[in-house]
Structure formats: structure tokens, C-alpha cells
Amino acid sequence: MWDFVSGLVAMGFLVAGLFFLKFWRRTADPLFALFALAFWVLAINEAIIAFAQLALEERTWLYLLRLVAFSLILVAILWKNRRA
């Protein structure tokens, strides 16, 4: 059951990334490109959780992927506000 839910969450992250990619193509604003990239990193994280069948003790390195994704979002927001 949890694998199915992880797959759904990964699909949701992929769709969100596609929406941000669409907005980036319309506006050419790097904020949307970085958001798309961050959501795709989160989708990769969830896909690894679903397909790798790792024990809970072996999943700690996956937090680095989440850190990368949230850092991308933070950098995008700070860069957008700095340019203004």
C-alpha cells in the first residue's frame, strides 16, 4: 500500500514540475525553472523510496535529496527577491 502511495506522490511531484516548466516556457523566469527542477528531485526521491525497498535505517541518505530540492526552492525565492 505504501509503495502505491509513494508512486502517487511521485507522480504528483512530476505533474507539479511540468506545470512549473510550462510557466517557465511562457515567462522565461528562472524561478519557475528552479521550482520545476526541485519538484523533479522530490519525485526522484519518492520513486527511490517506492522502488528500492530499503529498510528504514538505510533511507537516511534520501534526506540529502530533499535538502537539495528545498535548497533549490530557497535559492530561487531569494534570487527572485534580490533581483527586484
Residue, then its C-alpha position, 0 to 999 in steps of 0.5 A: m500500500w505504501d509503495f502505491v502511495s509513494g508512486l502517487v506522490a511521485m507522480g504528483f511531484l512530476v505533474a507539479g514540475l511540468f506545470f512549473l516548466k510550462f510557466w517557465r516556457r511562457t515567462a522565461d523566469p528562472l524561478f519557475a525553472l528552479f521550482a520545476l527542477a526541485f519538484w523533479v528531485l522530490a519525485i526522484n526521491e519518492a520513486i527511490i523510496a517506492f522502488a528500492q525497498l530499503a529498510l528504514e535505517e538505510r533511507t537516511w541518505l534520501y534526506l540529502l535529496r530533499l535538502v537539495a530540492f528545498s535548497l533549490i526552492l530557497v535559492a530561487i525565492l531569494w534570487k527572485n527577491r534580490r533581483a527586484 
